[in-house]
Amino acid sequence: MRKSKCLLSCSTVLMALLMALTGNVWADIELPQGHEVEIVFSQDVSSKYVAPGDLVPIRLNAPIDIGGFTVVKAGAPGSARVKSVTPAGRGGKPGSIVVELLELESDGNYEAEGDKKIMLKAVDEISAEGKGKKLLSWLLIFGLFIKGGQGEIPADQPFKAEIAEDIVILMD
């Protein structure tokens, strides 16, 4: 009886000690380079309204889950930059636009080490070209006044992206 009481009290003390030590453990999760994510543009992007170098808001379409933890919530804000633009022109010339992804905020329950941003790159080039109306402009005498369609990337159209460099997310 005395032996079982001693064993019980020792195991209780040991269990309490283990719980105290593991209660404040910091863990790091690494988002590896090349991890695929899905982004959407927060607004329509048109070759009519933007210029090269303009920043365009994006957001994360689906959460980033690693090991059963949601590391970055869906809807996390980010930004992209307009790489090149050709506005639609006379004679039915179509407009075009090319956009490059920049970064994403580590919006979620956890934050990136050093408050760094999550750098992104597109899996495929993000671009759009409007419809040309050259045939119509050649058929009509006043075709020189007919413009082609603008290049437009619609809001909420998902694009595949990947993380451009490893980043450590701190968890507490």
KABELMO-V858300 format. One record per residue. N is the residue number from 1. SS is DSSP state (H for helix, E for strand, L for the rest). PHI is phi in degrees with one decimal (999 if undefined). OMEGA is omega in radians with two decimals (999 if undefined). Layout:
N SS PHI OMEGA
N SS PHI OMEGA
This chain:
1 L 999 -3.14
2 H -64.9 3.14
3 H -66.0 -3.14
4 H -69.7 3.08
5 H -65.5 3.12
6 H -64.6 3.11
7 H -63.6 3.13
8 H -65.8 -3.12
9 H -69.9 3.08
10 H -64.9 3.13
11 H -67.9 3.10
12 H -66.1 3.11
13 H -64.0 3.12
14 H -63.1 3.12
15 H -63.8 3.12
16 H -63.5 3.11
17 H -63.9 3.11
18 H -63.2 3.13
19 H -66.1 3.13
20 H -66.5 -3.12
21 H -73.3 -3.09
22 H -90.3 -3.10
23 L -68.4 -3.07
24 L -116.9 -3.12
25 L -86.8 3.05
26 L -96.7 3.11
27 E -127.3 3.10
28 E -115.7 3.02
29 E -118.8 3.13
30 E -100.1 2.98
31 E -85.5 -3.04
32 L -77.9 3.03
33 L -58.5 3.12
34 L 93.7 3.10
35 L -63.9 -3.09
36 E -79.4 3.06
37 E -134.3 3.13
38 E -125.0 -3.14
39 E -119.4 3.01
40 E -135.6 3.06
41 E -83.6 -3.10
42 L -78.3 3.13
43 L -147.4 3.07
44 L -63.3 3.09
45 E -118.6 -3.06
46 E -122.8 3.11
47 L -66.9 3.12
48 L -77.4 -2.96
49 L -114.3 -3.06
50 L -111.5 3.11
51 L -128.5 3.10
52 L -56.9 -3.14
53 L 95.0 3.12
54 L -65.4 3.06
55 E -91.1 -3.10
56 E -124.2 -3.14
57 E -75.2 3.06
58 E -127.4 3.03
59 E -149.1 3.13
60 E -75.7 -3.07
61 L -82.2 -3.14
62 L -133.1 -3.10
63 L -65.1 3.05
64 E -98.2 3.13
65 E -110.1 3.08
66 E -131.2 3.08
67 L 57.6 3.11
68 L 84.6 3.12
69 E -108.8 3.02
70 E -82.6 -3.06
71 E -82.3 3.11
72 E -131.6 -3.09
73 L -74.6 3.01
74 L -62.2 -3.14
75 L 92.3 3.11
76 L -58.5 -3.08
77 E -77.4 3.10
78 E -157.6 3.14
79 E -146.0 3.07
80 E -132.9 -3.14
81 E -123.3 3.07
82 E -73.4 -3.09
83 E -85.6 3.11
84 E -151.9 -3.12
85 E -141.8 2.96
86 E -128.5 3.13
87 L -69.2 3.08
88 L -61.1 -3.09
89 E -128.8 3.13
90 E -66.0 -3.11
91 L 77.4 3.09
92 L 80.3 -3.11
93 E -69.5 -3.12
94 L -76.9 3.05
95 L -89.7 3.10
96 E -146.4 -3.14
97 E -148.7 3.07
98 E -130.0 -3.08
99 E -124.2 3.05
100 E -115.3 3.14
101 E -80.3 3.14
102 E -112.9 -2.97
103 E -151.8 -3.14
104 E -137.8 3.09
105 L -78.1 3.11
106 L -86.2 -3.10
107 L -75.9 -3.13
108 L 170.8 3.13
109 L -76.7 -3.06
110 L -128.2 -3.14
111 E -124.7 -3.13
112 E -75.2 3.12
113 H -59.8 3.14
114 H 71.9 -3.11
115 H 53.5 3.11
116 L -71.8 3.04
117 L -90.9 3.08
118 E -87.5 -3.10
119 E -77.1 -3.09
120 E -121.8 2.94
121 E -145.0 -3.11
122 E -75.2 3.06
123 L -69.0 3.04
124 L -118.2 3.13
125 L -57.8 3.10
126 E -96.4 -3.10
127 E -150.3 3.09
128 E -149.3 3.09
129 E -130.8 3.12
130 L -76.0 3.11
131 L -82.3 3.08
132 L -83.4 3.12
133 L -129.0 -3.09
134 H -66.6 -3.13
135 H -60.6 3.13
136 H -62.4 -3.13
137 H -68.7 3.10
138 H -77.3 -3.12
139 H -74.4 -3.12
140 L -98.0 -3.14
141 H -61.9 -3.11
142 H -91.0 -3.09
143 H -63.2 3.12
144 H -64.2 -3.12
145 H -92.2 3.13
146 L -88.2 3.12
147 E -95.7 3.03
148 L -77.7 3.13
149 L -78.6 3.11
150 L -78.1 3.00
151 L -78.5 -3.09
152 E -132.6 3.00
153 E -107.0 -3.08
154 L -74.3 3.05
155 L -64.8 3.09
156 L 69.9 3.01
157 L -85.0 -3.07
158 L -72.5 3.07
159 E -130.4 3.08
160 E -83.0 3.10
161 E -138.5 3.05
162 E -138.5 -3.14
163 E -71.8 -3.01
164 L -81.3 3.13
165 L -150.4 3.12
166 L -58.9 3.08
167 E -142.6 -3.11
168 E -97.1 3.08
169 E -105.9 -3.13
170 E -88.0 3.11
171 E -120.5 3.06
172 L -119.8 999
